[in-house]
Amino acid sequence: MFDEFVLAASTADLSVADQAASHADAIEFRMDLAEDPRAQLGEYDGALPVIATNRADWEGGQADSLARYDELATAVSHNAVTAVDIELAALQGTAPPPEAERARSLRDAAQKADVSVIASVHDFESTPAVVELTELLADAANAGDIAKLATTATSRDDALAILQATHTASLAGHSVATMGMGEAGRHTRAIAPLYGSRIGYAPVDPESATAPGQYPLRELAALVDSLESDSQPVSED
């Protein structure tokens, strides 16, 4: 699924999937923000594949107990779910205990079910140096199938660091998804696919953005399409 760029429409309401289908390639279902997420998944019959995310409160989400792993395990069993997001800190054992055992068990179950694992890292305060970003992407790629890295950009230098790390990690053979949060990094959401980022995220409803600096779905889809078209080599007759 992630051999090419995938634009995921982020939502806590799977009933909007049909509305998103004309612009998105997948749905990111924010289970931590949803009402009765298991029931929503059980009733889902949309055409878009689902990325299941149940973000922990210690990584910027609203899931505040280990029960989130039970919900994600249920999600993995649904045919529509093609990827599951697990925090890298949990997979590495640096998150609050006993996260590691549950995270690794979920990863094993997902991969056994042929569900891709997105190992994610979020920094809501800063953007580290390129070397550290590249190392984080390599660690996340080794821990899962796709390395997701979202950092907070406060300058053009931060945005350039994100793009450089994306390019370097992609050239190294890693499947990555990268973005700069905040206004200074906003444009990276449209440009990062040109440097190898495989997943972009945008809210169906702009008022329900799940991260700072997100473009609305329709706008990001148009930007990515335009940039990809402009970057194609011109054939010579």
One Martini backbone bead per residue (centre of mass of N, CA, C, O) as a GRO file, in nm:
protein
  237
    1MET     BB    1   0.054   0.064  -0.017
    2PHE     BB    2   0.354   0.228   0.032
    3ASP     BB    3   0.497   0.260  -0.255
    4GLU     BB    4   0.325   0.512  -0.248
    5PHE     BB    5   0.166   0.785  -0.201
    6VAL     BB    6  -0.039   0.860   0.094
    7LEU     BB    7  -0.355   1.004   0.157
    8ALA     BB    8  -0.476   1.085   0.478
    9ALA     BB    9  -0.782   1.096   0.638
   10SER     BB   10  -0.853   1.257   0.929
   11THR     BB   11  -1.058   1.081   1.182
   12ALA     BB   12  -1.340   1.008   1.423
   13ASP     BB   13  -1.539   0.959   1.159
   14LEU     BB   14  -1.631   0.708   0.936
   15SER     BB   15  -1.879   0.849   0.784
   16VAL     BB   16  -1.668   1.039   0.600
   17ALA     BB   17  -1.533   0.859   0.383
   18ASP     BB   18  -1.694   0.929   0.125
   19GLN     BB   19  -1.613   1.231   0.131
   20ALA     BB   20  -1.291   1.160   0.101
   21ALA     BB   21  -1.250   0.976  -0.161
   22SER     BB   22  -1.178   1.209  -0.381
   23HIS     BB   23  -0.882   1.278  -0.211
   24ALA     BB   24  -0.819   1.001  -0.083
   25ASP     BB   25  -0.644   0.681   0.006
   26ALA     BB   26  -0.716   0.715   0.318
   27ILE     BB   27  -0.787   0.636   0.663
   28GLU     BB   28  -0.748   0.804   0.968
   29PHE     BB   29  -0.828   0.651   1.272
   30ARG     BB   30  -0.911   0.825   1.568
   31MET     BB   31  -0.973   0.647   1.842
   32ASP     BB   32  -0.910   0.856   2.080
   33LEU     BB   33  -1.155   1.057   1.951
   34ALA     BB   34  -1.375   0.845   1.956
   35GLU     BB   35  -1.690   0.706   1.935
   36ASP     BB   36  -1.701   0.395   1.950
   37PRO     BB   37  -1.469   0.250   1.766
   38ARG     BB   38  -1.556  -0.047   1.735
   39ALA     BB   39  -1.831   0.007   1.605
   40GLN     BB   40  -1.730   0.166   1.362
   41LEU     BB   41  -1.563  -0.065   1.242
   42GLY     BB   42  -1.796  -0.276   1.222
   43GLU     BB   43  -1.962  -0.069   1.014
   44TYR     BB   44  -1.750  -0.052   0.804
   45ASP     BB   45  -1.786   0.003   0.417
   46GLY     BB   46  -1.565   0.137   0.284
   47ALA     BB   47  -1.315   0.191   0.033
   48LEU     BB   48  -1.115   0.284   0.234
   49PRO     BB   49  -0.845   0.242   0.390
   50VAL     BB   50  -0.714   0.178   0.726
   51ILE     BB   51  -0.568   0.377   0.982
   52ALA     BB   52  -0.479   0.290   1.305
   53THR     BB   53  -0.526   0.529   1.576
   54ASN     BB   54  -0.413   0.537   1.941
   55ARG     BB   55  -0.321   0.795   2.103
   56ALA     BB   56  -0.121   0.876   2.341
   57ASP     BB   57  -0.093   1.111   2.590
   58TRP     BB   58   0.235   1.109   2.582
   59GLU     BB   59   0.184   1.179   2.240
   60GLY     BB   60  -0.087   1.385   2.213
   61GLY     BB   61  -0.326   1.230   2.303
   62GLN     BB   62  -0.625   1.049   2.468
   63ALA     BB   63  -0.494   0.789   2.555
   64ASP     BB   64  -0.484   0.662   2.917
   65SER     BB   65  -0.453   0.347   2.843
   66LEU     BB   66  -0.396   0.004   2.774
   67ALA     BB   67  -0.670  -0.035   2.614
   68ARG     BB   68  -0.567   0.058   2.333
   69TYR     BB   69  -0.456  -0.224   2.249
   70ASP     BB   70  -0.727  -0.367   2.230
   71GLU     BB   71  -0.842  -0.186   2.008
   72LEU     BB   72  -0.613  -0.240   1.803
   73ALA     BB   73  -0.651  -0.547   1.787
   74THR     BB   74  -0.932  -0.525   1.669
   75ALA     BB   75  -0.854  -0.366   1.417
   76VAL     BB   76  -0.663  -0.580   1.285
   77SER     BB   77  -0.917  -0.780   1.222
   78HIS     BB   78  -0.990  -0.585   1.003
   79ASN     BB   79  -0.998  -0.566   0.662
   80ALA     BB   80  -0.970  -0.244   0.635
   81VAL     BB   81  -0.708  -0.274   0.792
   82THR     BB   82  -0.360  -0.184   0.684
   83ALA     BB   83  -0.283  -0.005   0.946
   84VAL     BB   84  -0.069   0.064   1.237
   85ASP     BB   85  -0.013   0.278   1.511
   86ILE     BB   86   0.310   0.297   1.682
   87GLU     BB   87   0.503   0.393   1.922
   88LEU     BB   88   0.838   0.394   1.950
   89ALA     BB   89   0.870   0.412   2.259
   90ALA     BB   90   0.715   0.149   2.307
   91LEU     BB   91   0.894  -0.043   2.133
   92GLN     BB   92   1.169   0.043   2.297
   93GLY     BB   93   1.097   0.103   2.621
   94THR     BB   94   1.063   0.439   2.691
   95ALA     BB   95   0.801   0.414   2.798
   96PRO     BB   96   0.567   0.364   2.998
   97PRO     BB   97   0.504   0.122   3.194
   98PRO     BB   98   0.401  -0.172   3.001
   99GLU     BB   99   0.427  -0.099   2.686
  100ALA     BB  100   0.624  -0.288   2.531
  101GLU     BB  101   0.474  -0.558   2.540
  102ARG     BB  102   0.218  -0.458   2.395
  103ALA     BB  103   0.347  -0.336   2.139
  104ARG     BB  104   0.493  -0.595   2.037
  105SER     BB  105   0.244  -0.773   2.021
  106LEU     BB  106   0.096  -0.598   1.815
  107ARG     BB  107   0.305  -0.608   1.594
  108ASP     BB  108   0.300  -0.915   1.551
  109ALA     BB  109  -0.003  -0.934   1.482
  110ALA     BB  110  -0.001  -0.744   1.240
  111GLN     BB  111   0.214  -0.887   1.064
  112LYS     BB  112   0.062  -1.159   1.055
  113ALA     BB  113  -0.195  -0.993   0.914
  114ASP     BB  114  -0.076  -0.786   0.703
  115VAL     BB  115  -0.014  -0.527   0.885
  116SER     BB  116   0.105  -0.231   0.896
  117VAL     BB  117   0.374  -0.061   1.070
  118ILE     BB  118   0.368   0.248   1.239
  119ALA     BB  119   0.646   0.417   1.354
  120SER     BB  120   0.617   0.679   1.593
  121VAL     BB  121   0.715   1.037   1.603
  122HIS     BB  122   0.684   1.313   1.845
  123ASP     BB  123   0.754   1.677   1.837
  124PHE     BB  124   0.617   1.961   2.022
  125GLU     BB  125   0.894   2.162   2.038
  126SER     BB  126   1.090   2.046   1.799
  127THR     BB  127   1.388   2.026   1.579
  128PRO     BB  128   1.622   1.839   1.519
  129ALA     BB  129   1.886   1.739   1.389
  130VAL     BB  130   1.956   1.564   1.112
  131VAL     BB  131   2.099   1.327   1.246
  132GLU     BB  132   1.871   1.261   1.447
  133LEU     BB  133   1.644   1.223   1.245
  134THR     BB  134   1.777   0.991   1.089
  135GLU     BB  135   1.794   0.799   1.333
  136LEU     BB  136   1.493   0.788   1.396
  137LEU     BB  137   1.407   0.669   1.123
  138ALA     BB  138   1.575   0.412   1.146
  139ASP     BB  139   1.450   0.307   1.407
  140ALA     BB  140   1.154   0.301   1.305
  141ALA     BB  141   1.203   0.116   1.059
  142ASN     BB  142   1.306  -0.126   1.241
  143ALA     BB  143   1.033  -0.141   1.421
  144GLY     BB  144   0.889  -0.122   1.140
  145ASP     BB  145   0.760  -0.035   0.818
  146ILE     BB  146   0.704   0.267   0.905
  147ALA     BB  147   0.839   0.594   0.939
  148LYS     BB  148   0.724   0.835   1.172
  149LEU     BB  149   0.779   1.204   1.152
  150ALA     BB  150   0.694   1.468   1.390
  151THR     BB  151   0.777   1.809   1.397
  152THR     BB  152   0.864   2.127   1.524
  153ALA     BB  153   0.850   2.417   1.334
  154THR     BB  154   1.026   2.759   1.356
  155SER     BB  155   1.183   2.728   1.075
  156ARG     BB  156   1.352   2.682   0.782
  157ASP     BB  157   1.565   2.498   0.901
  158ASP     BB  158   1.368   2.285   1.000
  159ALA     BB  159   1.244   2.215   0.728
  160LEU     BB  160   1.511   2.125   0.596
  161ALA     BB  161   1.574   1.897   0.795
  162ILE     BB  162   1.333   1.721   0.725
  163LEU     BB  163   1.395   1.687   0.421
  164GLN     BB  164   1.679   1.569   0.450
  165ALA     BB  165   1.601   1.321   0.619
  166THR     BB  166   1.407   1.204   0.415
  167HIS     BB  167   1.608   1.166   0.184
  168THR     BB  168   1.816   0.991   0.333
  169ALA     BB  169   1.624   0.761   0.424
  170SER     BB  170   1.522   0.687   0.142
  171LEU     BB  171   1.805   0.617   0.019
  172ALA     BB  172   1.837   0.382   0.249
  173GLY     BB  173   1.536   0.226   0.222
  174HIS     BB  174   1.320   0.378   0.376
  175SER     BB  175   1.001   0.399   0.508
  176VAL     BB  176   0.845   0.723   0.509
  177ALA     BB  177   0.690   0.977   0.735
  178THR     BB  178   0.677   1.334   0.697
  179MET     BB  179   0.658   1.636   0.919
  180GLY     BB  180   0.577   1.975   0.987
  181MET     BB  181   0.486   2.145   1.255
  182GLY     BB  182   0.342   2.421   1.193
  183GLU     BB  183   0.388   2.697   1.002
  184ALA     BB  184   0.697   2.649   0.921
  185GLY     BB  185   0.607   2.333   0.827
  186ARG     BB  186   0.362   2.314   0.638
  187HIS     BB  187   0.493   2.274   0.346
  188THR     BB  188   0.606   1.982   0.398
  189ARG     BB  189   0.338   1.829   0.340
  190ALA     BB  190   0.375   1.881   0.023
  191ILE     BB  191   0.697   1.823  -0.025
  192ALA     BB  192   0.793   1.548   0.105
  193PRO     BB  193   0.715   1.349  -0.130
  194LEU     BB  194   0.965   1.441  -0.311
  195TYR     BB  195   1.167   1.302  -0.069
  196GLY     BB  196   0.985   1.016   0.025
  197SER     BB  197   0.718   1.048   0.142
  198ARG     BB  198   0.432   0.818   0.201
  199ILE     BB  199   0.269   1.010   0.412
  200GLY     BB  200  -0.033   1.196   0.452
  201TYR     BB  201  -0.212   1.448   0.651
  202ALA     BB  202  -0.574   1.523   0.666
  203PRO     BB  203  -0.857   1.687   0.725
  204VAL     BB  204  -1.180   1.687   0.647
  205ASP     BB  205  -1.212   1.888   0.889
  206PRO     BB  206  -1.054   2.177   0.967
  207GLU     BB  207  -1.177   2.188   1.272
  208SER     BB  208  -1.034   1.873   1.308
  209ALA     BB  209  -0.751   1.896   1.367
  210THR     BB  210  -0.465   1.679   1.478
  211ALA     BB  211  -0.254   1.908   1.387
  212PRO     BB  212  -0.035   2.149   1.349
  213GLY     BB  213  -0.062   2.276   1.010
  214GLN     BB  214  -0.289   2.162   0.864
  215TYR     BB  215  -0.435   2.081   0.584
  216PRO     BB  216  -0.680   2.051   0.401
  217LEU     BB  217  -0.757   1.796   0.209
  218ARG     BB  218  -0.812   1.933  -0.065
  219GLU     BB  219  -0.555   2.111  -0.063
  220LEU     BB  220  -0.336   1.892  -0.038
  221ALA     BB  221  -0.411   1.731  -0.287
  222ALA     BB  222  -0.356   1.962  -0.490
  223LEU     BB  223  -0.060   2.015  -0.417
  224VAL     BB  224   0.057   1.734  -0.468
  225ASP     BB  225  -0.034   1.705  -0.760
  226SER     BB  226   0.112   1.956  -0.869
  227LEU     BB  227   0.404   1.882  -0.781
  228GLU     BB  228   0.421   1.609  -0.925
  229SER     BB  229   0.377   1.720  -1.209
  230ASP     BB  230   0.620   1.926  -1.208
  231SER     BB  231   0.844   1.683  -1.147
  232GLN     BB  232   0.817   1.573  -1.413
  233PRO     BB  233   0.960   1.467  -1.679
  234VAL     BB  234   1.037   1.583  -1.991
  235SER     BB  235   0.971   1.485  -2.295
  236GLU     BB  236   1.134   1.405  -2.600
  237ASP     BB  237   1.073   1.421  -2.954
   0.00000   0.00000   0.00000
